[in-house]
């Protein structure tokens, strides 16, 4: 996923990315985003669901993430 041209996305700089996104959102006078501990689970489930699928395919199923142990 590319957020914006030239915006480096790499492991370990999630906090800086969120800070930059929220700075931009602030300039637009929209609410800041907050970290979501279940986002990684959702992203992993979505990646598994769509892995190997052609770009034109779509699905209406919603993966479920366990919230136990969080």
N, C-alpha and C positions, 0 to 999 in steps of 0.2 A: 504494500500500500504506500502510495506516495502522497504525502500531505500537501506539499507545495514544491515547485521547482527549486532545487538548490538547498532544500531543508534536509540536513543529514539525519538519518534515522539509524541508530545502532543500539545494540544491547547496552544497557547500563546508563543511558541518558534519558530515561523515561521522565524523571523529575524535571529536567531541563526542558524537554519537549512540552510537557504539560504547562510549565511556567511560561514558555513562549506563546503557546496557544492561548493561554488565559490573558496574557498581555495584549494580544491582538483582540480577543473578545472584549476586553475592557475598553479598548479604543472604539469598539462598536457599540459600547454601552449595553452589552448582553451579559448575563450571569456567567460566572466562572464555572469551569468543569471541575469535578472532584475525582479523586482516585477511587476506583471501584475494585475491591479485592476479588470479585467474581469475574472480572473482565477477561482474565487470562484463561479461565475455564471455558467461558463462552467462545473466545477466539479459537481455542484448541478444538472444541466441538464443531464449530463452523468450518474450520480448515479440514477436519476429517470428513465432514459431510460433503464438501465440494471438491475434495482432492480428485483430480483426474477428470472432473466434469468439464464439458466444453463451455466456453464463455457464454453461450446463448441459453444454457439451461438454467432453470430456476426451481426453487423448492419452497413450499410453504410450511415445512415442518420446522419445529423449534426444538433445538437440542436442550437437554436439561443438565444442569450442573448441581452437584451435591454441595450443600453449604455446611455439611458437618465437618468438624475439625478446622474450621476457619477462625 
